[in-house]
Amino acid sequence: MTGAEALKAVSQELMEDGLNREPEELTLDVDATGIEAEKQAAQWTYHKVQGYSTVKR
């Protein structure tokens, strides 16, 4: 088993228990990566630079 395969197996095992339960409340934490750009179409980001976000709104 390669390192990547072992990491995948451990990750699946740890997530399985949580995903099989129905929680009262579920929080989805999405961390968007900002891409700095100097194009006119770029929007100001919360990092106070012009660029694009990897998350669609």
C-alpha positions as CSV (number, residue, x, y, z in Angstrom):
1,M,0.0,0.0,0.0
2,T,1.4,3.4,-1.0
3,G,1.4,6.4,1.4
4,A,-1.4,8.0,-0.6
5,E,-3.5,4.8,-0.4
6,A,-2.9,4.5,3.3
7,L,-3.9,8.2,3.9
8,K,-7.1,7.6,1.9
9,A,-8.0,4.5,3.9
10,V,-7.5,6.3,7.2
11,S,-9.4,9.3,6.0
12,Q,-12.4,7.2,4.9
13,E,-12.4,5.3,8.2
14,L,-12.4,8.5,10.3
15,M,-15.1,10.1,8.2
16,E,-17.3,7.1,7.9
17,D,-18.7,7.3,11.5
18,G,-19.6,10.9,11.2
19,L,-21.1,10.6,7.7
20,N,-23.3,7.7,8.8
21,R,-24.9,9.6,11.6
22,E,-27.6,12.2,11.2
23,P,-26.5,15.3,13.2
24,E,-29.0,17.8,14.6
25,E,-27.0,20.5,12.9
26,L,-24.4,20.3,10.2
27,T,-21.8,23.0,9.5
28,L,-20.0,23.0,6.1
29,D,-16.7,24.9,6.3
30,V,-15.5,25.8,2.9
31,D,-12.1,27.5,2.7
32,A,-11.9,29.5,-0.6
33,T,-8.5,30.2,-2.2
34,G,-8.2,33.7,-3.6
35,I,-6.3,34.2,-6.8
36,E,-4.8,37.7,-7.2
37,A,-5.3,39.2,-10.6
38,E,-4.8,42.7,-12.2
39,K,-7.5,42.3,-14.9
40,Q,-10.3,45.0,-14.9
41,A,-12.9,42.3,-14.5
42,A,-11.4,41.1,-11.2
43,Q,-13.4,41.9,-8.0
44,W,-12.0,43.1,-4.7
45,T,-11.6,40.2,-2.3
46,Y,-11.9,40.1,1.5
47,H,-8.1,40.1,1.5
48,K,-8.3,43.6,0.0
49,V,-6.7,42.7,-3.3
50,Q,-8.2,42.4,-6.7
51,G,-8.7,38.8,-7.9
52,Y,-10.9,35.8,-8.1
53,S,-12.3,33.3,-5.6
54,T,-12.3,29.5,-6.3
55,V,-15.8,29.2,-4.7
56,K,-18.8,30.0,-6.8
57,R,-21.4,32.1,-5.1
